[in-house]
Amino acid sequence: MVTNFIILMITVIYMISIKPLRESLQWPNKDSFANWGEYLRISLPNMVMLVAEGWAFNILGVFAGLVGVIDMASFTLLLSLNSVVFSASLGIQSAACAIIGEQIGANRAHLA
């Protein structure tokens, strides 16, 4: 949480210090909070899904610890491997989104 706050502060300071970015920066106003119902209709089920997944991993960790030390060690190893695989696919997805967004922003949708 502290890391995310520091990244936010660095980004805001960077955007304020460069004139073209400062001109494009839009601070939240009353219109920013309009039509939240549409966003919540999409985001709340996604939030429940992600929280349930995290809770499931935590409950499985407790059960693996109750079964035995070797089972807990194997669970920890598999969870770490899962994190590595997920991080790799998340990086590829982020790069693909950035490239597609750049091409669409440059009005070259046929390359996206």
N, C-alpha and C positions, 0 to 999 in steps of 0.2 A: 504494500500500500504506500509506503514511504517512497519507494522507487518510482511508482506511477506518478505520485505528486511531484517529485523532482523532475521527471521527464516533462510533465505538463508545464511546470514553471520555466524550464529551459526553452521549451517550444514557444511559449508566450513571449518570453524575453527576446528570443530570436526574431519572432514575427514583428514585434514592436520596433526592433532596431533596424530593420530593413524597410525602406520606404515603400516599394511596390507591395510587399507583404502586408505592411501596416494599413495601406489603403484598401486591401481586400479583406481585412479582418472585420468581422461583424460581431459585435457584442450582443449577447442575448437581450431581447426586448419582449414586449407583450406578444408580438406575433410569433416569436420562437416557440411559444408554448401552446399554440393553437393546434387543433386536430390531434391531440394526443391519444384519443380513443383508437384511431387507426393503428398507431404505433404499438399501443398496449395490447391490442387484439393479436398482433403478431408476436410481440416480444414476451408476453407473460407465459404462453405455453412453452416457448423456447427456454425461458428461465427455469421453469419447473422441470423440464427435461434435463438440463445441465445440473441443477441442484440434486435431482434424484440420482443421476449418475455418480456424482461425488459422494452422496450418502451411501450408495451401494458399494463403492470401493471401500469406504470406511467400515461399513458393517462386515464386509468380507475380510478385511484386515483383522478385525476383532475376532471373528470366528476362526481364522487361520491361526491366530495367537492362542486361542483356547485349545486347538487341536494339538499343537506341538511346536517346538522350536524350529525343526527342519521345515515344517509346513509354512511357518511364518517367514522363514528365510527365502523359501522358493516363491512365496507370494510377493515379497518385497522385490526380488529379482525380476519377476515377471511384470510387476507394476513399473519398475524402472525401465525395462525394455519397451513396455507400452508407451511410456512417455517419450522415449527416443524416437520411436516410429511415428508417433503423433506429431512430434516437433518437426520432423522431416517433411511430412505431408503438409503441415501447416505452412511451412516456409515455401514450398512449391505453390501452394494455393495463393499465398500472399503475393508472390512474384507474378503469377499469372494474372491476378486481379489488377496489379499495378500496370502491367503491360497492356492489358485490355482497356483499362481506364485511360491510359495515356493515348492510345490509338483513337479511342472514341472522342476524347477531348481535343485531339488534333484534327477532328473531322475526317478520320480515315477508318471508318467503321468496317470497311471491307477487309482491313488487315487484322481487325480484332477477332 
